[in-house]
């Protein structure tokens, strides 16, 4: 027996089970965490590059 959702937000999620919706939500959250980590890494690299460039000028 497959339990169906009693509600849905988007038409593309209309016939998805709660398990599938949970996996979609988990994947979205995981992607957001990865994006946040990548943004932090990019910012750190920018600061390091700025420090190296500053040393070259002096």
Legacy VTK file of the C-alpha trace (Angstrom):
# vtk DataFile Version 3.0
C-alpha trace
ASCII
DATASET POLYDATA
POINTS 58 float
0.000 0.000 0.000
1.390 3.378 -1.010
0.492 6.336 1.152
-0.315 9.394 -0.934
0.064 13.015 0.059
-3.084 14.825 1.099
-1.573 18.135 -0.023
1.004 19.428 -2.451
2.740 22.710 -3.159
3.683 22.402 -6.841
1.926 20.490 -9.619
5.105 18.501 -10.295
4.920 17.106 -6.736
1.205 16.216 -6.887
1.482 12.418 -7.076
4.649 11.943 -5.023
4.631 9.917 -1.808
5.784 11.395 1.479
8.995 9.355 1.208
9.822 10.813 -2.190
9.008 14.341 -1.005
11.245 13.753 2.024
14.096 12.703 -0.249
13.571 15.771 -2.434
13.662 17.995 0.656
16.785 16.233 1.992
18.531 16.600 -1.376
17.638 20.291 -1.546
18.931 20.865 1.991
22.141 18.963 1.202
22.699 21.039 -1.935
22.205 24.246 0.043
24.769 23.096 2.626
27.261 22.217 -0.122
26.672 25.578 -1.816
27.257 27.350 1.485
30.521 25.452 2.036
31.667 26.242 -1.511
30.833 29.935 -1.037
32.887 29.987 2.171
35.802 28.281 0.401
35.639 30.771 -2.468
35.645 33.685 -0.024
38.635 32.221 1.830
40.511 31.757 -1.449
39.765 35.358 -2.447
41.220 36.587 0.859
44.319 34.430 0.413
44.829 35.722 -3.133
44.477 39.290 -1.893
47.140 38.651 0.769
49.518 37.123 -1.800
49.006 40.025 -4.182
49.616 42.469 -1.313
52.948 40.761 -0.535
54.041 40.951 -4.177
53.481 44.708 -4.299
55.586 45.413 -1.205
LINES 1 59
58 0 1 2 3 4 5 6 7 8 9 10 11 12 13 14 15 16 17 18 19 20 21 22 23 24 25 26 27 28 29 30 31 32 33 34 35 36 37 38 39 40 41 42 43 44 45 46 47 48 49 50 51 52 53 54 55 56 57
